[in-house]
Structures are given as C-alpha cells and as structure tokens.
C-alpha cells in the first residue's frame, strides 16, 4: 500500500501481488512473467501505465489514467482484466480515439472508442462481463450466435457523445453459429436489445 503521490513503481517477480494507493502514481510498470497483480483500491496513473509482461486485474476497483496519460505496450498477453465492478477510465478527446486494453482472465477483448469532432470530450469507462445475457446484465446466458462476452461502456457526462465503437475478441470466444461476416454490435436499452447493421 502506497500513500505517496507522483511516484513511479515497477511491479515484478513471479508471485501474486496486490496493490492499493491513496495517491496518484506517476508511472506504473507491469513486469511479471507469471503471477497476477490485483487492485485493492481505486487507483490513478497520471502519466503512463507500461506493460512489459503480465496482467493487472482491477476487480471491483477503478483504474483511471490521467487526462494526459497513456497505456503502453498492451497486447494479447499483457492487458487489464476488467471483469468485476471496477472500470478502466480514460479521457477521449473530441475528434480523437483511445484504446481500452481490457479483457477476461484468458481472453484479450479490447475496445476502441472514437469520438466525432463535434462531440464533447469526456471520460469513458469500460468493463467486461464474461457472457452475453438475454437481459443485458442478467437473465439467461446466450449459448449461440454471439461472442461470449459483454462490454459495458459508459460516459462520465451524459450526452454530447457521437462515438464509434470497435471491439475485438479471439476466436475462442465465438459461440456456435456465430458468423463473422454477419456480425454487428447490439446495445441493451429500454429493456431490449437494439441491433446495429451487420458488417
């Protein structure tokens, strides 16, 4: 547990580790060939979250990247596990885009959020569910014709966002009957799924 503000730390070694902080880290580097890092509290990284090796699980805590900060070198083996109630939070500028390198414990499922030039710059939040539910957040689990994941994406300030969302997933998450050539995003709203156009 750290109570220093504006320090840089490197998490390394092979054992499981937990981390909590009462201040904002300047830089946080993940360099773990094995073992897991888990957040025990909300945490802010003001400048850079750097991945060399390994994953960080945010659980029920929020991980916020500073408005001028960045996440570097995330990929299919080095990323943020975001399957609890905690969210990865990043500012997305109007006319800009940001990758949210989140995933399940064994599947990298990043989301890219791009805001149109006329949008409002906002803090966007992303977390995951490990299944698609007929009721959005609950209910029966879909067993076919879908990707076995749900992305929960929200904005800090309601309204003013014209966003393009790009989602990625590995082949292992495609349920029986899923057809990539007919894939489309679906948004659960007003107690029903709203389906986009198939691409």
C-alpha positions as CSV (number, residue, x, y, z in Angstrom):
1,X,0.0,0.0,0.0
2,X,1.4,3.4,-1.1
3,X,0.4,6.8,0.2
4,X,2.9,8.7,-1.9
5,X,1.7,10.9,-4.7
6,X,3.6,11.2,-8.1
7,X,5.9,8.3,-7.6
8,X,6.9,5.7,-10.2
9,X,6.9,2.0,-9.4
10,X,7.7,-1.3,-11.1
11,X,5.8,-4.4,-10.1
12,X,7.9,-7.5,-10.9
13,X,8.6,-11.0,-9.7
14,X,6.6,-14.2,-10.2
15,X,4.2,-14.3,-7.2
16,X,0.7,-12.9,-7.0
17,X,0.7,-9.3,-5.7
18,X,-1.9,-6.8,-4.6
19,X,-1.6,-3.0,-4.8
20,X,-3.5,-0.1,-3.3
21,X,-2.8,3.6,-3.2
22,X,-4.1,6.8,-1.6
23,X,-2.4,9.0,-4.2
24,X,-1.8,9.0,-7.9
25,X,1.2,7.2,-9.4
26,X,3.2,9.0,-12.0
27,X,4.1,5.8,-13.8
28,X,3.2,2.1,-13.1
29,X,5.2,-0.6,-14.9
30,X,4.0,-4.2,-15.0
31,X,6.9,-6.7,-15.5
32,X,5.6,-10.1,-14.3
33,X,6.3,-13.2,-16.4
34,X,3.9,-15.1,-14.0
35,X,1.7,-14.2,-11.1
36,X,-1.1,-11.7,-11.0
37,X,-1.4,-8.1,-9.8
38,X,-4.7,-7.2,-8.3
39,X,-6.0,-3.8,-7.2
40,X,-7.4,-3.4,-3.7
41,X,-8.4,0.2,-4.1
42,X,-9.2,2.7,-6.8
43,X,-6.0,3.9,-8.4
44,X,-4.9,6.7,-10.8
45,X,-1.9,6.6,-13.0
46,X,-1.2,10.2,-14.1
47,X,1.5,9.6,-16.8
48,X,1.9,6.1,-18.1
49,X,0.8,2.5,-17.4
50,X,3.6,0.5,-19.1
51,X,3.3,-3.2,-19.8
52,X,6.5,-5.3,-20.2
53,X,5.0,-8.6,-19.2
54,X,1.9,-9.7,-17.4
55,X,-1.6,-8.6,-16.5
56,X,-3.3,-6.5,-13.9
57,X,-6.7,-7.3,-12.5
58,X,-8.8,-4.4,-11.3
59,X,-11.6,-6.4,-9.7
60,X,-14.1,-4.0,-8.1
61,X,-11.7,-1.1,-8.1
62,X,-11.5,1.7,-10.7
63,X,-8.3,2.3,-12.7
64,X,-8.1,5.8,-14.0
65,X,-5.5,7.0,-16.5
66,X,-4.7,10.8,-16.2
67,X,-6.0,13.0,-19.0
68,X,-2.6,13.4,-20.5
69,X,-1.5,9.8,-19.6
70,X,-1.3,6.7,-21.7
71,X,-1.3,2.9,-21.7
72,X,1.7,1.5,-23.5
73,X,2.5,-1.9,-25.0
74,X,-0.7,-3.7,-24.1
75,X,-1.4,-6.8,-26.2
76,X,-3.0,-10.2,-26.2
77,X,-0.8,-11.4,-23.3
78,X,-0.3,-8.1,-21.4
79,X,-3.5,-6.3,-20.5
80,X,-6.1,-5.2,-17.9
81,X,-8.5,-7.8,-16.6
82,X,-11.8,-5.9,-16.1
83,X,-14.5,-8.4,-15.2
84,X,-15.6,-7.1,-11.8
85,X,-17.5,-3.9,-10.9
86,X,-14.4,-1.8,-11.4
87,X,-13.8,0.2,-14.6
88,X,-10.9,1.3,-16.7
89,X,-11.4,5.1,-17.2
90,X,-9.7,7.3,-19.8
91,X,-10.4,10.6,-21.3
92,X,-11.3,10.6,-25.0
93,X,-10.9,13.9,-26.9
94,X,-13.5,15.2,-29.3
95,X,-12.2,14.1,-32.7
96,X,-9.8,11.6,-31.1
97,X,-9.8,7.9,-30.1
98,X,-8.5,5.8,-27.3
99,X,-7.9,2.0,-27.0
100,X,-9.1,0.4,-23.7
101,X,-6.9,-2.7,-23.5
102,X,-9.3,-4.8,-21.3
103,X,-10.0,-8.5,-21.3
104,X,-11.2,-11.5,-19.4
105,X,-8.7,-13.7,-17.4
106,X,-7.8,-15.7,-20.5
107,X,-9.1,-13.6,-23.4
108,X,-8.0,-10.2,-24.7
109,X,-11.0,-8.2,-25.7
110,X,-10.0,-4.5,-26.2
111,X,-12.4,-1.8,-27.1
112,X,-11.6,1.3,-29.1
113,X,-13.7,4.4,-28.6
114,X,-13.5,7.2,-31.2
115,X,-15.5,10.5,-30.7
116,X,-16.6,12.6,-33.6
117,X,-15.2,16.1,-33.9
118,X,-18.5,17.7,-32.8
119,X,-18.7,15.5,-29.6
120,X,-18.0,16.5,-26.0
121,X,-14.6,15.5,-24.7
122,X,-15.4,13.0,-21.9
123,X,-14.1,10.4,-19.5
124,X,-15.2,7.0,-20.9
125,X,-15.3,3.8,-18.8
126,X,-15.1,0.2,-19.8
127,X,-15.5,-3.1,-18.1
128,X,-16.5,-6.7,-19.1
129,X,-19.0,-9.4,-18.4
130,X,-17.8,-12.9,-19.2
131,X,-21.0,-13.9,-21.1
132,X,-23.8,-12.3,-23.2
133,X,-27.1,-12.2,-21.3
134,X,-30.6,-12.0,-22.9
135,X,-31.5,-9.5,-20.2
136,X,-28.4,-7.2,-20.7
137,X,-26.8,-7.6,-17.4
138,X,-28.6,-10.7,-16.2
139,X,-31.0,-13.4,-17.1
140,X,-30.4,-16.4,-19.4
141,X,-27.0,-16.6,-21.0
142,X,-26.9,-16.7,-24.8
143,X,-25.3,-20.0,-25.9
144,X,-25.0,-19.4,-29.6
145,X,-24.9,-16.8,-32.4
146,X,-22.8,-14.4,-30.3
147,X,-19.4,-13.6,-28.8
148,X,-19.1,-15.0,-25.3
149,X,-18.6,-11.5,-23.7
150,X,-20.3,-8.2,-23.0
151,X,-18.7,-4.8,-23.0
152,X,-20.1,-2.3,-20.6
153,X,-19.2,1.2,-21.8
154,X,-20.3,4.5,-20.2
155,X,-19.5,8.2,-20.2
156,X,-19.0,10.5,-17.2
157,X,-21.1,13.3,-18.7
158,X,-24.4,12.2,-20.1
159,X,-25.0,13.3,-23.7
160,X,-22.8,15.0,-26.2
161,X,-21.0,11.9,-27.4
162,X,-21.1,10.7,-31.0
163,X,-19.0,7.6,-30.6
164,X,-17.7,4.9,-32.9
165,X,-17.0,1.7,-31.0
166,X,-14.7,-1.0,-32.3
167,X,-14.5,-4.3,-30.4
168,X,-12.0,-7.2,-30.7
169,X,-12.1,-10.8,-29.4
170,X,-10.3,-14.1,-30.0
171,X,-11.8,-17.0,-32.0
172,X,-12.1,-18.9,-28.7
173,X,-15.0,-16.6,-27.6
174,X,-17.1,-17.2,-30.7
175,X,-20.1,-19.3,-29.7
176,X,-21.7,-21.9,-32.1
177,X,-23.4,-20.4,-35.1
178,X,-21.5,-17.1,-34.9
179,X,-20.8,-15.7,-38.3
180,X,-18.2,-13.0,-38.6
181,X,-19.5,-11.8,-42.0
182,X,-22.8,-11.1,-40.3
183,X,-21.5,-9.7,-37.0
184,X,-22.9,-6.5,-35.6
185,X,-23.0,-4.6,-32.3
186,X,-26.0,-4.7,-30.1
187,X,-26.9,-2.2,-27.4
188,X,-29.2,-3.2,-24.5
189,X,-31.5,-0.2,-23.8
190,X,-35.1,0.2,-22.6
191,X,-35.3,-3.5,-21.6
192,X,-34.5,-4.8,-25.1
193,X,-31.5,-5.4,-27.4
194,X,-31.1,-2.8,-30.1
195,X,-29.2,-4.3,-33.0
196,X,-26.9,-2.4,-35.3
197,X,-26.3,-3.1,-39.0
198,X,-24.5,-6.3,-39.9
199,X,-21.0,-5.6,-41.4
